[in-house]
Amino acid sequence: EPTHSTTIGSITGTTTFQQLLDWGLSEEEIETVINEKIPEKNLAVRNYACQNGIEFSKLKDQLQTLLNALSN
């Protein structure tokens, strides 16, 4: 039978800020990476990066590193 646990995923172009929170990152950790308050939680990280002229891969790498540290 499948287990019903929260699986920490890999950040993709469709990953939202809410998913990052659901996976265990704190608002403070995310805000440290993006250097401001989380905008709307249902906004995709990639869309946020595009709107703010930030390279998505940089945000993705920093956030993924934080997520990976949670599962270790």
C-alpha distance (Angstrom), angle and dihedral (degrees) to the residues before:
residue distance angle dihedral
E1 . . .
P2 3.79 . .
T3 3.77 116.8 .
H4 3.77 119.8 -126.0
S5 3.76 103.0 -137.5
T6 3.75 129.6 134.2
T7 3.77 104.8 -100.7
I8 3.76 116.8 -153.9
G9 3.75 105.9 -130.1
S10 3.73 139.5 -159.3
I11 3.76 115.5 -93.5
T12 3.79 112.1 -112.5
G13 3.78 134.9 170.8
T14 3.79 90.7 -83.7
T15 3.82 98.0 48.3
T16 3.80 110.7 121.5
F17 3.77 129.9 -151.2
Q18 3.81 87.6 -112.3
Q19 3.81 90.6 58.5
L20 3.80 90.0 52.4
L21 3.80 89.0 52.8
D22 3.81 90.8 46.7
W23 3.81 89.7 51.9
G24 3.80 90.0 56.4
L25 3.79 108.5 -92.4
S26 3.78 114.5 134.8
E27 3.79 123.0 -127.6
E28 3.81 87.4 -115.7
E29 3.82 92.4 56.2
I30 3.80 92.4 49.7
E31 3.81 92.6 44.5
T32 3.81 90.2 51.5
V33 3.81 89.6 56.3
I34 3.83 95.7 45.5
N35 3.83 94.4 36.6
E36 3.80 94.6 -131.2
K37 3.79 143.4 56.0
I38 3.79 116.1 -61.4
P39 3.80 106.7 -93.8
E40 3.81 113.8 -146.5
K41 3.78 111.1 -18.2
N42 3.81 93.5 -136.3
L43 3.83 91.2 57.0
A44 3.80 115.0 111.7
V45 3.79 113.6 -118.1
R46 3.82 90.0 -129.2
N47 3.82 91.4 54.1
Y48 3.80 89.8 48.4
A49 3.81 89.7 52.3
C50 3.81 92.4 48.9
Q51 3.81 92.7 48.3
N52 3.80 91.1 51.6
G53 3.80 100.2 40.4
I54 3.81 92.5 -113.4
E55 3.78 123.6 141.8
F56 3.82 105.8 -108.9
S57 3.79 93.5 -148.4
K58 3.81 91.4 59.7
L59 3.81 92.7 52.7
K60 3.78 90.9 42.4
D61 3.81 93.1 52.1
Q62 3.81 93.6 48.2
L63 3.81 93.8 46.5
Q64 3.82 93.0 43.7
T65 3.82 89.8 52.7
L66 3.81 89.6 54.6
L67 3.81 91.1 47.8
N68 3.79 92.6 48.3
A69 3.81 89.9 52.2
L70 3.83 89.0 56.8
S71 3.78 92.8 58.5
N72 3.81 94.8 49.0
